[in-house]
């Protein structure tokens, strides 16, 4: 039950091509990450929708192989929402 | 998801203005993320129902499908899905959570 940081980044960027993605391995165990995703695709979406979009990009790994991903999403060129 | 689980979830959400699906109970959370959200609600001194998803595997999987959300905890306020730990924490820190409670006419500790 672990997942490589690069793999998380790759999956997110596959969906959010313009995104700035910052991922941190919080515990150094390949299981607890934080991610900040900044993308123009979030414009006009609620926070829940934004997070759902990221979870979707991870193709079902969230909650399975990936135990913990503290998530922050921001609109690119926009204010925080 | 079977109808029984779906009904159970719907009833909890309908019967409790603030309903937190969590691992463990508000008194004894079994996961740090669930604890974080329970603690926020405690700080705000709002009355909430903690539903322990560890009591039933069907419920644990069912709530994910119900909310289309892959993780637990999950917070509902007046039947509206608010989010999981990250969103609730962020909303608490930037004041949006209090705004939401105001909008929904739920009293909390100012």
N, CA and C atoms of all chains as a GROMACS GRO file, in nm:
protein
  573
    1UNK      N    1   0.082  -0.120   0.000
    1UNK     CA    2   0.000   0.000   0.000
    1UNK      C    3   0.086   0.126   0.000
    2UNK      N    4   0.159   0.141  -0.107
    2UNK     CA    5   0.236   0.265  -0.118
    2UNK      C    6   0.236   0.308  -0.263
    3UNK      N    7   0.266   0.433  -0.283
    3UNK     CA    8   0.261   0.485  -0.418
    3UNK      C    9   0.374   0.585  -0.436
    4UNK      N   10   0.435   0.580  -0.553
    4UNK     CA   11   0.548   0.667  -0.580
    4UNK      C   12   0.503   0.811  -0.609
    5UNK      N   13   0.579   0.903  -0.556
    5UNK     CA   14   0.547   1.045  -0.574
    5UNK      C   15   0.537   1.083  -0.722
    6UNK      N   16   0.631   1.033  -0.800
    6UNK     CA   17   0.635   1.066  -0.944
    6UNK      C   18   0.510   1.014  -1.015
    7UNK      N   19   0.462   0.900  -0.970
    7UNK     CA   20   0.342   0.841  -1.030
    7UNK      C   21   0.219   0.928  -1.002
    8UNK      N   22   0.211   0.980  -0.881
    8UNK     CA   23   0.100   1.069  -0.846
    8UNK      C   24   0.105   1.193  -0.935
    9UNK      N   25   0.224   1.249  -0.945
    9UNK     CA   26   0.242   1.370  -1.025
    9UNK      C   27   0.205   1.344  -1.172
   10UNK      N   28   0.249   1.230  -1.222
   10UNK     CA   29   0.223   1.197  -1.362
   10UNK      C   30   0.072   1.185  -1.388
   11UNK      N   31   0.002   1.118  -1.299
   11UNK     CA   32  -0.142   1.099  -1.318
   11UNK      C   33  -0.216   1.233  -1.312
   12UNK      N   34  -0.177   1.318  -1.218
   12UNK     CA   35  -0.244   1.448  -1.208
   12UNK      C   36  -0.217   1.532  -1.331
   13UNK      N   37  -0.092   1.531  -1.377
   13UNK     CA   38  -0.057   1.615  -1.494
   13UNK      C   39  -0.118   1.562  -1.624
   14UNK      N   40  -0.148   1.434  -1.624
   14UNK     CA   41  -0.212   1.375  -1.741
   14UNK      C   42  -0.350   1.439  -1.761
   15UNK      N   43  -0.418   1.467  -1.652
   15UNK     CA   44  -0.551   1.529  -1.659
   15UNK      C   45  -0.542   1.680  -1.665
   16UNK      N   46  -0.451   1.736  -1.584
   16UNK     CA   47  -0.439   1.882  -1.577
   16UNK      C   48  -0.308   1.924  -1.644
   17UNK      N   49  -0.317   1.941  -1.775
   17UNK     CA   50  -0.194   1.960  -1.852
   17UNK      C   51  -0.124   2.092  -1.821
   18UNK      N   52  -0.200   2.192  -1.782
   18UNK     CA   53  -0.137   2.323  -1.755
   18UNK      C   54  -0.098   2.338  -1.608
   19UNK      N   55  -0.118   2.233  -1.533
   19UNK     CA   56  -0.110   2.249  -1.387
   19UNK      C   57   0.031   2.262  -1.332
   20UNK      N   58   0.036   2.339  -1.223
   20UNK     CA   59   0.154   2.336  -1.138
   20UNK      C   60   0.120   2.239  -1.026
   21UNK      N   61   0.204   2.139  -1.011
   21UNK     CA   62   0.176   2.036  -0.910
   21UNK      C   63   0.294   2.028  -0.813
   22UNK      N   64   0.264   2.044  -0.689
   22UNK     CA   65   0.368   2.028  -0.586
   22UNK      C   66   0.326   1.916  -0.493
   23UNK      N   67   0.412   1.816  -0.484
   23UNK     CA   68   0.379   1.703  -0.398
   23UNK      C   69   0.490   1.685  -0.295
   24UNK      N   70   0.447   1.654  -0.177
   24UNK     CA   71   0.542   1.635  -0.068
   24UNK      C   72   0.512   1.502   0.001
   25UNK      N   73   0.616   1.425   0.024
   25UNK     CA   74   0.600   1.300   0.100
   25UNK      C   75   0.614   1.336   0.248
   26UNK      N   76   0.502   1.343   0.314
   26UNK     CA   77   0.500   1.403   0.449
   26UNK      C   78   0.575   1.321   0.553
   27UNK      N   79   0.562   1.190   0.542
   27UNK     CA   80   0.622   1.105   0.645
   27UNK      C   81   0.742   1.027   0.594
   28UNK      N   82   0.769   1.041   0.464
   28UNK     CA   83   0.880   0.968   0.406
   28UNK      C   84   0.853   0.820   0.392
   29UNK      N   85   0.726   0.783   0.396
   29UNK     CA   86   0.692   0.641   0.391
   29UNK      C   87   0.619   0.601   0.263
   30UNK      N   88   0.607   0.697   0.169
   30UNK     CA   89   0.537   0.666   0.044
   30UNK      C   90   0.388   0.645   0.063
   31UNK      N   91   0.336   0.690   0.175
   31UNK     CA   92   0.195   0.667   0.205
   31UNK      C   93   0.118   0.793   0.242
   32UNK      N   94   0.190   0.891   0.290
   32UNK     CA   95   0.124   1.014   0.334
   32UNK      C   96   0.181   1.132   0.257
   33UNK      N   97   0.100   1.182   0.165
   33UNK     CA   98   0.146   1.291   0.081
   33UNK      C   99   0.060   1.415   0.099
   34UNK      N  100   0.117   1.528   0.063
   34UNK     CA  101   0.032   1.645   0.042
   34UNK      C  102   0.055   1.691  -0.101
   35UNK      N  103  -0.049   1.740  -0.162
   35UNK     CA  104  -0.037   1.788  -0.299
   35UNK      C  105  -0.108   1.922  -0.312
   36UNK      N  106  -0.043   2.012  -0.385
   36UNK     CA  107  -0.106   2.137  -0.423
   36UNK      C  108  -0.116   2.138  -0.574
   37UNK      N  109  -0.235   2.155  -0.624
   37UNK     CA  110  -0.256   2.154  -0.769
   37UNK      C  111  -0.313   2.289  -0.810
   38UNK      N  112  -0.244   2.355  -0.900
   38UNK     CA  113  -0.290   2.485  -0.948
   38UNK      C  114  -0.318   2.473  -1.098
   39UNK      N  115  -0.443   2.492  -1.134
   39UNK     CA  116  -0.479   2.470  -1.274
   39UNK      C  117  -0.591   2.564  -1.316
   40UNK      N  118  -0.590   2.601  -1.443
   40UNK     CA  119  -0.698   2.685  -1.496
   40UNK      C  120  -0.828   2.605  -1.507
   41UNK      N  121  -0.815   2.474  -1.508
   41UNK     CA  122  -0.936   2.390  -1.521
   41UNK      C  123  -1.029   2.398  -1.400
   42UNK      N  124  -0.978   2.457  -1.292
   42UNK     CA  125  -1.061   2.467  -1.171
   42UNK      C  126  -1.154   2.588  -1.174
   43UNK      N  127  -1.137   2.673  -1.275
   43UNK     CA  128  -1.215   2.798  -1.278
   43UNK      C  129  -1.365   2.769  -1.279
   44UNK      N  130  -1.433   2.839  -1.191
   44UNK     CA  131  -1.578   2.825  -1.185
   44UNK      C  132  -1.628   2.700  -1.116
   45UNK      N  133  -1.536   2.622  -1.060
   45UNK     CA  134  -1.578   2.498  -0.992
   45UNK      C  135  -1.574   2.518  -0.841
   46UNK      N  136  -1.664   2.450  -0.774
   46UNK     CA  137  -1.661   2.454  -0.628
   46UNK      C  138  -1.543   2.372  -0.579
   47UNK      N  139  -1.508   2.395  -0.453
   47UNK     CA  140  -1.397   2.321  -0.393
   47UNK      C  141  -1.420   2.169  -0.402
   48UNK      N  142  -1.539   2.128  -0.376
   48UNK     CA  143  -1.568   1.984  -0.382
   48UNK      C  144  -1.546   1.932  -0.523
   49UNK      N  145  -1.596   2.007  -0.621
   49UNK     CA  146  -1.576   1.965  -0.760
   49UNK      C  147  -1.428   1.959  -0.796
   50UNK      N  148  -1.354   2.059  -0.747
   50UNK     CA  149  -1.209   2.063  -0.775
   50UNK      C  150  -1.139   1.940  -0.719
   51UNK      N  151  -1.171   1.907  -0.596
   51UNK     CA  152  -1.107   1.790  -0.534
   51UNK      C  153  -1.150   1.661  -0.603
   52UNK      N  154  -1.277   1.656  -0.641
   52UNK     CA  155  -1.325   1.537  -0.712
   52UNK      C  156  -1.251   1.519  -0.844
   53UNK      N  157  -1.222   1.631  -0.910
   53UNK     CA  158  -1.148   1.624  -1.037
   53UNK      C  159  -1.009   1.563  -1.015
   54UNK      N  160  -0.946   1.604  -0.906
   54UNK     CA  161  -0.811   1.552  -0.878
   54UNK      C  162  -0.820   1.402  -0.841
   55UNK      N  163  -0.916   1.369  -0.756
   55UNK     CA  164  -0.933   1.227  -0.718
   55UNK      C  165  -0.956   1.142  -0.844
   56UNK      N  166  -1.037   1.197  -0.934
   56UNK     CA  167  -1.068   1.125  -1.057
   56UNK      C  168  -0.942   1.102  -1.140
   57UNK      N  169  -0.856   1.203  -1.142
   57UNK     CA  170  -0.732   1.190  -1.220
   57UNK      C  171  -0.643   1.078  -1.164
   58UNK      N  172  -0.663   1.047  -1.038
   58UNK     CA  173  -0.582   0.942  -0.975
   58UNK      C  174  -0.641   0.802  -0.998
   59UNK      N  175  -0.746   0.798  -1.075
   59UNK     CA  176  -0.802   0.673  -1.124
   59UNK      C  177  -0.829   0.569  -1.014
   60UNK      N  178  -0.898   0.609  -0.913
   60UNK     CA  179  -0.939   0.513  -0.810
   60UNK      C  180  -0.832   0.475  -0.710
   61UNK      N  181  -0.712   0.533  -0.726
   61UNK     CA  182  -0.605   0.498  -0.631
   61UNK      C  183  -0.625   0.564  -0.496
   62UNK      N  184  -0.690   0.682  -0.500
   62UNK     CA  185  -0.716   0.753  -0.374
   62UNK      C  186  -0.807   0.668  -0.287
   63UNK      N  187  -0.766   0.649  -0.163
   63UNK     CA  188  -0.845   0.566  -0.073
   63UNK      C  189  -0.807   0.419  -0.083
   64UNK      N  190  -0.724   0.385  -0.180
   64UNK     CA  191  -0.676   0.247  -0.193
   64UNK      C  192  -0.525   0.242  -0.178
   65UNK      N  193  -0.452   0.236  -0.293
   65UNK     CA  194  -0.306   0.237  -0.282
   65UNK      C  195  -0.257   0.362  -0.211
   66UNK      N  196  -0.331   0.469  -0.238
   66UNK     CA  197  -0.291   0.597  -0.181
   66UNK      C  198  -0.376   0.624  -0.058
   67UNK      N  199  -0.314   0.608   0.058
   67UNK     CA  200  -0.392   0.620   0.182
   67UNK      C  201  -0.424   0.765   0.213
   68UNK      N  202  -0.323   0.850   0.204
   68UNK     CA  203  -0.344   0.987   0.251
   68UNK      C  204  -0.283   1.087   0.155
   69UNK      N  205  -0.367   1.173   0.104
   69UNK     CA  206  -0.320   1.281   0.019
   69UNK      C  207  -0.392   1.408   0.064
   70UNK      N  208  -0.321   1.489   0.140
   70UNK     CA  209  -0.378   1.616   0.181
   70UNK      C  210  -0.378   1.705   0.057
   71UNK      N  211  -0.494   1.753   0.022
   71UNK     CA  212  -0.508   1.818  -0.107
   71UNK      C  213  -0.541   1.966  -0.095
   72UNK      N  214  -0.472   2.045  -0.177
   72UNK     CA  215  -0.509   2.186  -0.192
   72UNK      C  216  -0.520   2.216  -0.340
   73UNK      N  217  -0.626   2.284  -0.376
   73UNK     CA  218  -0.643   2.319  -0.517
   73UNK      C  219  -0.658   2.470  -0.529
   74UNK      N  220  -0.602   2.523  -0.635
   74UNK     CA  221  -0.613   2.668  -0.661
   74UNK      C  222  -0.638   2.688  -0.810
   75UNK      N  223  -0.710   2.794  -0.838
   75UNK     CA  224  -0.728   2.829  -0.979
   75UNK      C  225  -0.603   2.902  -1.026
   76UNK      N  226  -0.564   2.868  -1.146
   76UNK     CA  227  -0.451   2.941  -1.204
   76UNK      C  228  -0.500   3.079  -1.249
   77UNK      N  229  -0.419   3.181  -1.228
   77UNK     CA  230  -0.452   3.319  -1.264
   77UNK      C  231  -0.579   3.367  -1.197
   78UNK      N  232  -0.617   3.305  -1.089
   78UNK     CA  233  -0.737   3.350  -1.021
   78UNK      C  234  -0.711   3.363  -0.873
   79UNK      N  235  -0.812   3.411  -0.806
   79UNK     CA  236  -0.798   3.421  -0.662
   79UNK      C  237  -0.815   3.282  -0.603
   80UNK      N  238  -0.777   3.267  -0.480
   80UNK     CA  239  -0.797   3.138  -0.415
   80UNK      C  240  -0.945   3.121  -0.391
   81UNK      N  241  -0.989   3.001  -0.395
   81UNK     CA  242  -1.132   2.978  -0.371
   81UNK      C  243  -1.150   2.854  -0.287
   82UNK      N  244  -2.440  -0.032  -0.433
   82UNK     CA  245  -2.474  -0.013  -0.291
   82UNK      C  246  -2.616  -0.064  -0.267
   83UNK      N  247  -2.635  -0.145  -0.162
   83UNK     CA  248  -2.771  -0.195  -0.143
   83UNK      C  249  -2.861  -0.090  -0.079
   84UNK      N  250  -2.989  -0.108  -0.099
   84UNK     CA  251  -3.088  -0.008  -0.060
   84UNK      C  252  -3.085   0.019   0.090
   85UNK      N  253  -3.056  -0.086   0.166
   85UNK     CA  254  -3.056  -0.072   0.312
   85UNK      C  255  -2.949   0.029   0.357
   86UNK      N  256  -2.830   0.017   0.298
   86UNK     CA  257  -2.721   0.108   0.333
   86UNK      C  258  -2.755   0.250   0.288
   87UNK      N  259  -2.810   0.259   0.169
   87UNK     CA  260  -2.847   0.389   0.116
   87UNK      C  261  -2.951   0.458   0.205
   88UNK      N  262  -3.050   0.381   0.249
   88UNK     CA  263  -3.153   0.435   0.338
   88UNK      C  264  -3.093   0.480   0.471
   89UNK      N  265  -3.001   0.398   0.522
   89UNK     CA  266  -2.936   0.431   0.649
   89UNK      C  267  -2.862   0.564   0.639
   90UNK      N  268  -2.789   0.580   0.531
   90UNK     CA  269  -2.714   0.704   0.511
   90UNK      C  270  -2.810   0.823   0.497
   91UNK      N  271  -2.911   0.804   0.414
   91UNK     CA  272  -3.008   0.912   0.392
   91UNK      C  273  -3.075   0.952   0.523
   92UNK      N  274  -3.111   0.853   0.605
   92UNK     CA  275  -3.176   0.883   0.733
   92UNK      C  276  -3.084   0.962   0.826
   93UNK      N  277  -2.958   0.921   0.832
   93UNK     CA  278  -2.862   0.993   0.919
   93UNK      C  279  -2.849   1.138   0.874
   94UNK      N  280  -2.841   1.158   0.744
   94UNK     CA  281  -2.824   1.294   0.691
   94UNK      C  282  -2.950   1.378   0.713
   95UNK      N  283  -3.066   1.313   0.699
   95UNK     CA  284  -3.192   1.386   0.718
   95UNK      C  285  -3.219   1.417   0.865
   96UNK      N  286  -3.177   1.326   0.952
   96UNK     CA  287  -3.213   1.339   1.095
   96UNK      C  288  -3.116   1.426   1.174
   97UNK      N  289  -2.998   1.451   1.118
   97UNK     CA  290  -2.898   1.525   1.193
   97UNK      C  291  -2.849   1.645   1.112
   98UNK      N  292  -2.871   1.763   1.169
   98UNK     CA  293  -2.832   1.885   1.096
   98UNK      C  294  -2.685   1.881   1.058
   99UNK      N  295  -2.603   1.836   1.152
   99UNK     CA  296  -2.461   1.820   1.121
   99UNK      C  297  -2.425   1.674   1.143
  100UNK      N  298  -2.383   1.612   1.037
  100UNK     CA  299  -2.359   1.469   1.040
  100UNK      C  300  -2.218   1.442   0.988
  101UNK      N  301  -2.138   1.376   1.070
  101UNK     CA  302  -2.000   1.348   1.030
  101UNK      C  303  -1.980   1.197   1.019
  102UNK      N  304  -1.956   1.152   0.898
  102UNK     CA  305  -1.920   1.011   0.878
  102UNK      C  306  -1.770   1.001   0.904
  103UNK      N  307  -1.736   0.919   1.002
  103UNK     CA  308  -1.597   0.919   1.050
  103UNK      C  309  -1.553   0.778   1.091
  104UNK      N  310  -1.422   0.765   1.109
  104UNK     CA  311  -1.368   0.641   1.162
  104UNK      C  312  -1.356   0.656   1.313
  105UNK      N  313  -1.433   0.577   1.385
  105UNK     CA  314  -1.439   0.591   1.530
  105UNK      C  315  -1.554   0.682   1.569
  106UNK      N  316  -1.550   0.728   1.691
  106UNK     CA  317  -1.656   0.815   1.743
  106UNK      C  318  -1.596   0.951   1.777
  107UNK      N  319  -1.682   1.052   1.795
  107UNK     CA  320  -1.628   1.183   1.832
  107UNK      C  321  -1.544   1.176   1.960
  108UNK      N  322  -1.582   1.088   2.052
  108UNK     CA  323  -1.508   1.074   2.178
  108UNK      C  324  -1.378   0.998   2.157
  109UNK      N  325  -1.380   0.901   2.067
  109UNK     CA  326  -1.262   0.818   2.043
  109UNK      C  327  -1.242   0.795   1.893
  110UNK      N  328  -1.193   0.899   1.825
  110UNK     CA  329  -1.168   0.884   1.680
  110UNK      C  330  -1.057   0.781   1.656
  111UNK      N  331  -1.070   0.708   1.546
  111UNK     CA  332  -0.972   0.602   1.515
  111UNK      C  333  -0.877   0.642   1.403
  112UNK      N  334  -0.884   0.769   1.363
  112UNK     CA  335  -0.800   0.813   1.252
  112UNK      C  336  -0.777   0.962   1.269
  113UNK      N  337  -0.657   1.008   1.240
  113UNK     CA  338  -0.622   1.149   1.260
  113UNK      C  339  -0.708   1.246   1.180
  114UNK      N  340  -0.747   1.203   1.061
  114UNK     CA  341  -0.827   1.292   0.976
  114UNK      C  342  -0.968   1.309   1.033
  115UNK      N  343  -1.022   1.198   1.081
  115UNK     CA  344  -1.154   1.205   1.144
  115UNK      C  345  -1.147   1.288   1.272
  116UNK      N  346  -1.039   1.270   1.345
  116UNK     CA  347  -1.022   1.346   1.469
  116UNK      C  348  -1.014   1.495   1.440
  117UNK      N  349  -0.943   1.531   1.334
  117UNK     CA  350  -0.926   1.673   1.302
  117UNK      C  351  -1.061   1.740   1.277
  118UNK      N  352  -1.146   1.674   1.202
  118UNK     CA  353  -1.276   1.735   1.172
  118UNK      C  354  -1.365   1.735   1.297
  119UNK      N  355  -1.364   1.627   1.372
  119UNK     CA  356  -1.443   1.622   1.496
  119UNK      C  357  -1.397   1.734   1.591
  120UNK      N  358  -1.267   1.757   1.597
  120UNK     CA  359  -1.215   1.862   1.686
  120UNK      C  360  -1.261   2.001   1.643
  121UNK      N  361  -1.265   2.024   1.513
  121UNK     CA  362  -1.312   2.153   1.464
  121UNK      C  363  -1.457   2.176   1.507
  122UNK      N  364  -1.538   2.072   1.493
  122UNK     CA  365  -1.679   2.084   1.531
  122UNK      C  366  -1.692   2.105   1.682
  123UNK      N  367  -1.603   2.042   1.757
  123UNK     CA  368  -1.604   2.060   1.903
  123UNK      C  369  -1.564   2.203   1.941
  124UNK      N  370  -1.463   2.255   1.873
  124UNK     CA  371  -1.420   2.392   1.899
  124UNK      C  372  -1.534   2.490   1.873
  125UNK      N  373  -1.610   2.463   1.766
  125UNK     CA  374  -1.722   2.551   1.731
  125UNK      C  375  -1.842   2.528   1.821
  126UNK      N  376  -1.832   2.422   1.902
  126UNK     CA  377  -1.940   2.386   1.994
  126UNK      C  378  -2.073   2.367   1.923
  127UNK      N  379  -2.069   2.304   1.809
  127UNK     CA  380  -2.194   2.270   1.742
  127UNK      C  381  -2.230   2.125   1.778
  128UNK      N  382  -2.359   2.100   1.778
  128UNK     CA  383  -2.404   1.965   1.805
  128UNK      C  384  -2.393   1.885   1.675
  129UNK      N  385  -2.330   1.771   1.682
  129UNK     CA  386  -2.320   1.691   1.561
  129UNK      C  387  -2.330   1.543   1.591
  130UNK      N  388  -2.372   1.470   1.489
  130UNK     CA  389  -2.380   1.325   1.502
  130UNK      C  390  -2.259   1.265   1.432
  131UNK      N  391  -2.184   1.187   1.506
  131UNK     CA  392  -2.074   1.114   1.445
  131UNK      C  393  -2.121   0.974   1.409
  132UNK      N  394  -2.109   0.940   1.282
  132UNK     CA  395  -2.148   0.805   1.239
  132UNK      C  396  -2.019   0.726   1.215
  133UNK      N  397  -2.003   0.622   1.293
  133UNK     CA  398  -1.880   0.543   1.286
  133UNK      C  399  -1.887   0.441   1.171
  134UNK      N  400  -1.811   0.468   1.066
  134UNK     CA  401  -1.819   0.380   0.948
  134UNK      C  402  -1.744   0.248   0.972
  135UNK      N  403  -1.665   0.244   1.077
  135UNK     CA  404  -1.592   0.119   1.104
  135UNK      C  405  -1.684   0.010   1.159
  136UNK      N  406  -1.807   0.051   1.194
  136UNK     CA  407  -1.901  -0.049   1.245
  136UNK      C  408  -1.957  -0.137   1.135
  137UNK      N  409  -1.944  -0.092   1.012
  137UNK     CA  410  -2.002  -0.171   0.903
  137UNK      C  411  -1.922  -0.150   0.774
  138UNK      N  412  -1.874  -0.259   0.720
  138UNK     CA  413  -1.799  -0.252   0.595
  138UNK      C  414  -1.886  -0.198   0.482
  139UNK      N  415  -2.016  -0.234   0.485
  139UNK     CA  416  -2.108  -0.185   0.382
  139UNK      C  417  -2.124  -0.034   0.390
  140UNK      N  418  -2.130   0.015   0.512
  140UNK     CA  419  -2.145   0.159   0.531
  140UNK      C  420  -2.017   0.231   0.488
  141UNK      N  421  -1.904   0.172   0.526
  141UNK     CA  422  -1.774   0.232   0.494
  141UNK      C  423  -1.755   0.249   0.344
  142UNK      N  424  -1.795   0.148   0.268
  142UNK     CA  425  -1.784   0.158   0.123
  142UNK      C  426  -1.900   0.238   0.065
  143UNK      N  427  -2.018   0.220   0.127
  143UNK     CA  428  -2.139   0.285   0.074
  143UNK      C  429  -2.133   0.436   0.077
  144UNK      N  430  -2.076   0.492   0.184
  144UNK     CA  431  -2.073   0.639   0.195
  144UNK      C  432  -1.983   0.700   0.088
  145UNK      N  433  -1.880   0.626   0.048
  145UNK     CA  434  -1.791   0.676  -0.058
  145UNK      C  435  -1.866   0.686  -0.190
  146UNK      N  436  -1.947   0.587  -0.214
  146UNK     CA  437  -2.026   0.585  -0.337
  146UNK      C  438  -2.136   0.691  -0.332
  147UNK      N  439  -2.198   0.699  -0.216
  147UNK     CA  440  -2.311   0.792  -0.196
  147UNK      C  441  -2.267   0.936  -0.224
  148UNK      N  442  -2.153   0.974  -0.169
  148UNK     CA  443  -2.105   1.112  -0.183
  148UNK      C  444  -2.017   1.130  -0.306
  149UNK      N  445  -1.986   1.022  -0.373
  149UNK     CA  446  -1.886   1.023  -0.481
  149UNK      C  447  -1.757   1.086  -0.430
  150UNK      N  448  -1.714   1.036  -0.315
  150UNK     CA  449  -1.596   1.092  -0.249
  150UNK      C  450  -1.516   0.974  -0.194
  151UNK      N  451  -1.385   0.968  -0.223
  151UNK     CA  452  -1.313   0.843  -0.197
  151UNK      C  453  -1.262   0.823  -0.055
  152UNK      N  454  -1.274   0.925   0.028
  152UNK     CA  455  -1.213   0.913   0.160
  152UNK      C  456  -1.310   0.948   0.273
  153UNK      N  457  -1.268   0.913   0.391
  153UNK     CA  458  -1.343   0.941   0.513
  153UNK      C  459  -1.248   1.019   0.604
  154UNK      N  460  -1.292   1.120   0.673
  154UNK     CA  461  -1.429   1.162   0.706
  154UNK      C  462  -1.502   1.237   0.593
  155UNK      N  463  -1.632   1.247   0.614
  155UNK     CA  464  -1.716   1.325   0.524
  155UNK      C  465  -1.818   1.401   0.608
  156UNK      N  466  -1.825   1.530   0.582
  156UNK     CA  467  -1.913   1.616   0.662
  156UNK      C  468  -2.034   1.661   0.581
  157UNK      N  469  -2.151   1.641   0.643
  157UNK     CA  470  -2.276   1.692   0.586
  157UNK      C  471  -2.336   1.796   0.680
  158UNK      N  472  -2.376   1.910   0.623
  158UNK     CA  473  -2.446   2.012   0.701
  158UNK      C  474  -2.580   2.037   0.633
  159UNK      N  475  -2.685   2.014   0.707
  159UNK     CA  476  -2.822   2.026   0.655
  159UNK      C  477  -2.833   1.961   0.518
  160UNK      N  478  -2.795   1.838   0.512
  160UNK     CA  479  -2.811   1.752   0.393
  160UNK      C  480  -2.715   1.787   0.279
  161UNK      N  481  -2.631   1.886   0.301
  161UNK     CA  482  -2.539   1.923   0.194
  161UNK      C  483  -2.399   1.870   0.226
  162UNK      N  484  -2.339   1.802   0.129
  162UNK     CA  485  -2.204   1.752   0.147
  162UNK      C  486  -2.106   1.869   0.145
  163UNK      N  487  -2.033   1.885   0.253
  163UNK     CA  488  -1.939   1.998   0.263
  163UNK      C  489  -1.800   1.958   0.215
  164UNK      N  490  -1.756   1.840   0.256
  164UNK     CA  491  -1.625   1.794   0.210
  164UNK      C  492  -1.559   1.702   0.310
  165UNK      N  493  -1.432   1.674   0.284
  165UNK     CA  494  -1.353   1.589   0.371
  165UNK      C  495  -1.262   1.674   0.458
  166UNK      N  496  -1.162   1.611   0.512
  166UNK     CA  497  -1.075   1.677   0.609
  166UNK      C  498  -1.006   1.802   0.552
  167UNK      N  499  -0.949   1.793   0.434
  167UNK     CA  500  -0.875   1.907   0.377
  167UNK      C  501  -0.965   2.029   0.361
  168UNK      N  502  -1.082   2.005   0.304
  168UNK     CA  503  -1.173   2.116   0.274
  168UNK      C  504  -1.227   2.177   0.404
  169UNK      N  505  -1.266   2.092   0.497
  169UNK     CA  506  -1.322   2.144   0.623
  169UNK      C  507  -1.216   2.224   0.699
  170UNK      N  508  -1.093   2.171   0.701
  170UNK     CA  509  -0.985   2.242   0.770
  170UNK      C  510  -0.960   2.379   0.706
  171UNK      N  511  -0.955   2.378   0.573
  171UNK     CA  512  -0.931   2.503   0.501
  171UNK      C  513  -1.045   2.602   0.526
  172UNK      N  514  -1.167   2.551   0.524
  172UNK     CA  515  -1.284   2.638   0.545
  172UNK      C  516  -1.287   2.693   0.688
  173UNK      N  517  -1.239   2.612   0.782
  173UNK     CA  518  -1.234   2.658   0.920
  173UNK      C  519  -1.130   2.770   0.933
  174UNK      N  520  -1.016   2.750   0.868
  174UNK     CA  521  -0.908   2.848   0.880
  174UNK      C  522  -0.941   2.980   0.811
  175UNK      N  523  -1.012   2.975   0.700
  175UNK     CA  524  -1.038   3.100   0.628
  175UNK      C  525  -1.177   3.160   0.657
  176UNK      N  526  -1.248   3.099   0.753
  176UNK     CA  527  -1.375   3.157   0.795
  176UNK      C  528  -1.497   3.112   0.716
  177UNK      N  529  -1.474   3.035   0.609
  177UNK     CA  530  -1.587   2.994   0.526
  177UNK      C  531  -1.682   2.899   0.599
  178UNK      N  532  -1.625   2.822   0.691
  178UNK     CA  533  -1.711   2.726   0.763
  178UNK      C  534  -1.812   2.801   0.849
  179UNK      N  535  -1.767   2.907   0.915
  179UNK     CA  536  -1.859   2.987   0.996
  179UNK      C  537  -1.963   3.054   0.908
  180UNK      N  538  -1.920   3.101   0.791
  180UNK     CA  539  -2.016   3.160   0.698
  180UNK      C  540  -2.124   3.060   0.659
  181UNK      N  541  -2.078   2.936   0.636
  181UNK     CA  542  -2.173   2.832   0.597
  181UNK      C  543  -2.274   2.807   0.710
  182UNK      N  544  -2.223   2.800   0.833
  182UNK     CA  545  -2.313   2.777   0.947
  182UNK      C  546  -2.410   2.894   0.963
  183UNK      N  547  -2.361   3.015   0.940
  183UNK     CA  548  -2.450   3.131   0.944
  183UNK      C  549  -2.560   3.118   0.840
  184UNK      N  550  -2.518   3.086   0.720
  184UNK     CA  551  -2.614   3.070   0.610
  184UNK      C  552  -2.720   2.966   0.642
  185UNK      N  553  -2.676   2.861   0.709
  185UNK     CA  554  -2.768   2.750   0.737
  185UNK      C  555  -2.840   2.769   0.870
  186UNK      N  556  -2.820   2.887   0.931
  186UNK     CA  557  -2.884   2.920   1.059
  186UNK      C  558  -2.853   2.818   1.168
  187UNK      N  559  -2.728   2.780   1.176
  187UNK     CA  560  -2.686   2.690   1.282
  187UNK      C  561  -2.599   2.770   1.379
  188UNK      N  562  -2.634   2.764   1.508
  188UNK     CA  563  -2.558   2.844   1.603
  188UNK      C  564  -2.431   2.772   1.644
  189UNK      N  565  -2.327   2.850   1.669
  189UNK     CA  566  -2.198   2.795   1.707
  189UNK      C  567  -2.129   2.898   1.796
  190UNK      N  568  -2.019   2.859   1.854
  190UNK     CA  569  -1.945   2.951   1.940
  190UNK      C  570  -1.868   3.051   1.855
  191UNK      N  571  -1.903   3.179   1.870
  191UNK     CA  572  -1.842   3.284   1.787
  191UNK      C  573  -1.697   3.308   1.828
   0.00000   0.00000   0.00000
